[in-house]
Amino acid sequence: MKKPAPELEPDANPASVARSIVLRQLTNSPKSRHQLAQKLAERNVPADVAESVLDRFVEIELIDDAEFAQLWVRSRAQNRSLARGALKRELAEKGIAPELAEEALAQISDEDERDSAAELVRRKLRGSMNLADRAERDKYTRRWVAMLARKGYNPSAAFAVVGSLIDEQLESETPQ
């Protein structure tokens, strides 16, 4: 069970408490303004104080949602192989404005996304799989397309990537 957020000390300056919370949060990793506002609300910082503290942090560029979105997309696309669909959802959850999200997502091309999907499926391909067997091929197609869907890839692109990799695998196994 989650313990309740601590109340602000009655004699504590809410602005300095808010500043220290924001600084502590930003020390761990970049955060969006929305995430920081949520953290301040959890700690019972008055909304007007939180707003002014966050405005000041934006002003001095310690909070920058556009830069956060760019970093988030780059990192999650490289490290987690997420597609634009999943990244767009994550950015929305973090309170990033749709136009900033679109700018950040523009750094991933269709070709990058296709290459990433193909790499994910290649890691799953094994020589011991009998993809010439229709039932076996269908089973792995379903698994791999589902894996790609969980990572935000669009179904038609996922089926195309999986199909072409299975075809490549079958061609490489066929004696010349």
N, C-alpha and C positions, 0 to 999 in steps of 0.2 A: 504494500500500500504506500502510495506517495505521501510524504509528510507535507503539511501545509506550508506555504511560503511564509517566511518570517515577516513579521510586521516591521515597519520602519521604527527605529528607536524614536521615542517621542521628541528627544532633543537633537536628533540627527538632522543635518541639513539635507533635504531631499535631493537637491541638485548635485551635491558632492557625492552622495550615495549613488545616484544615477550615473554620474561620470565614472566612478570607480567600477560599477557593474559593466558599463560599456567597454571601458579599457580592458578589463579582465576578459571579457568575451572576445574582443578583437585580438588579444594576445594569443589565444588558442588557434584561431583561424579566421579568415575573412568572413564577414557576415553581412547580410542584407539589412537595410534599415528596418524592414518588417520583422525580421528575426530578433533584432535588438529591441524593438518596441515590445514584442511579446515577452522577452526576458524581463524587461523593466516592469511590465504589467504583472508578471508572476511574482515579482518582488515587492508589489504594492507601491510602486512609485507613482505619485499622482500624474494623471495624463498630461496636464499642462506642463509640468516640470519635465516629463519624459520627452515631450514634443520639442521643448526649447533646447534641451541637451542634445537630442538627435539632430536638430537643425544646425547647431553649432558644430557638431562633428562632421556633418555634410559640408558645411562652409569651409572648414579647414581640411577637407578631403580625406578624413580618416574613414568616412563611410562614403562609398561610391558604388551604387547599385549597377551601373553600366560596367565598371571594371570587374565587380564581383561576378556578374553574369558571364563575362568573357572568360574569366579564370575558371569558373565552375564548368562551363561547357567544354573548354579545352581539357581540363583535368578528367572529368567524368567520361568524355569520349575516348580519351587515351587509356585510362586506367581500368574503366569498367566496360568499355566497348558499347556504350549506350547510344542508341539512335536519337535523332532529333525529336521524335515523338515523346520518348521518355524524358529527355532533357527539358523539353518544353513544360511538361507536367511538373518536374522538380522545380524549375524556376518559378512557376506559378505558385507552388506551395511555399516558396521562400519569399513571396510577395514582390517578385520582379515584374515591372510593368511590361505588358505584351510587346510594346515597340522595342524596349531594351532587350527582351528575350529574343525577338526576331533578329536584331542586329548581332547578338552573340551567336545565335544558331547559324547565321550566314557563313561563319567560318568553317562549317562542315559541308563539303560538297556531296552531291549524289554519289560521285565516284569514291570519296572517302568512306561514306556510309556502306557502300557495296563491298569495298575492300575489307572493312572491319567485320561485316557479317560473314564474308567468305573465310576470313581468318578464324573466327569463332567456330565455324563448322569444320574447317580443316583440322582444328585441334581435337575434334571428336571422331574424325575418321580413323579407322583402324584397319589394318590389312586383314584381320581375322573376320571382318564383316563380309557376309555373302550378299552383296548388293545386287547380284544377278537374280537372286530369288525375289520374286515380286512381293511376297508378304514381308520379307526382311527389309526390302527397300521402302515399302510403305510405312513400316514401323519407324524406321530411322527418319524418314521424311517428316512424319508427324512430330517426332521428338525434337528434331532440329528446328522446324518451323515454330514450334511452341517456345523453344528456348529463345529464338530471335524475337518472337512476339513479346516475351517478358522483358526483353531489352529495348522494346519500343520500335522495332522494325515493322514496316508496313507489310501485311500478309502477302501481297502479290510480289513484292521485292524479295521477301523471305523465301517463297516458293521458287522464284526464279534462281536465286543464289544456290539453294539446296539442290535443285534439279540440275543445274550446270555442274556443280561439284560431283554429284553422283555420276553424271555422264562422264566427266573427266576420269573418275575412279574406275568406272567400268571399261573405258577405252584403254586405260593403262594396264588393266588386268587381262585384256583380250590379247591372246598370242598373235603376233604379226605374221 
